[in-house]
Amino acid sequence: MQPRARAALFDIAQAAMGIAEFLQGKTLDDYNKDRMLRSAIERQFTIIGEAMVRLRSEDPQTCAKITESTRIVSFRNVLVHGYDQINHETTWRIIQDKLPILAREVEDLLKL
């Protein structure tokens, strides 16, 4: 794996861990009420999406091993360009259902 691809994977892993840390002990209600928390989470998702764009450019074969890489980039685009369309419940579901899978896949790729 190329160093830039590894760096992108590392950035994804760090941002995913940041989201987990920020949300430790938090509920959906906490998330909905706390603008600063939502902003922090959205920033980490933006980093994940941008790192995925870089990974796709640097090492498409590795990027293809990430289950929802295309949807991750699409979500980043919504966060950046469609900020007024963000649904907090959808973001929460992504955090609960999809982020653990992404973190696991990236961790496995970094072991290679």
N, C-alpha and C positions, 0 to 999 in steps of 0.2 A: 504494500500500500504506500502511496506517495505521501510525503510529509504534510502537504497541504490538505489532503483528504483526511489524514489522521487528526490534524488540527481542527478541521470542521467537525469531525465526530466528537472530539474533546469539548468543543464549544457547545454542541448539542447536549452532551452529558452534563456539563456544568449548568446550563440553563434549566434542564429538567430537574436537577437537584435543587436549584434555587427555587423553583416553583414548589417543590415538595417542602422545602424549609419554610417558605413564606406562608404556606397553608397548614402547617402543623397545628393541629387542634382547632382549626377553623371549620365552619360549616358554610353551606350555600348562603344562608342568611347573613353570616358575617361578610362573606364575599360581596353580596349584593349591596350591603350598607357601607362598605369601606372603599371609597374611590381610590385612595392611595394603594391599597392592596390590589385592586383590579388593574391599576396602571402598572404596578410592578410585575404582575403576572403577564399582562399583555406584552410588556417589554421583553420578558424572557421568551415568550412564544415568538416574538419578532426575531429575536436572535436565533432561535431554533430554525425558523423558516429561512432566514438569510444564510445560515450555515448550510442548510440543505441545498439551497441554490448553488452555493460554492462547491459542495460535495458533488452534486450532479455534474457540474462543469469539469471538475478536476478528475473525478473517478466515477463515471456513470455505472460501472459494474458494481461497485460497492454501494452506491446510492440505491440501485435496484434491489438490494438485499433488505432495504428498510420498507416494511410493509406498506405504509401509506405516505411515501415520500411526496407524491404529487399533491395529495390532499394537504399535507403539511405546508407546502409552498403556497397553496391556494388560501389556506387559513392565514398565513402571514400577509398575503395580499389584502385580504379583508381587513385585517387589523390596521394595516397602513393606509389603504385607500378607501375602505368602506367602514371607517371607524364608527359612523353613525348607524351602522346596521348590525353591530355586535350584539349578540344575544347572550346574556350572562349565564343563563341556564345551559345553553349549548356549550359555552366555554367550560363550565363546571363539569359537564358530562365528558368532554374531551379530557379534562384533567383526571377524572376518575377512571375512565374506561380505556383511553388511548395512550395517555402519557406513560403509564407503567410498561406497556408493550414497547413503546419507542425506547425508553430508558434501557430495557433489557436487551433489545436488539443492538443498540449502540454499544452497550457494555460488551456484548459478545464480539462485535466487530473490532473493538479496541484491543481485545485479547489476541487477535490474529497477528 
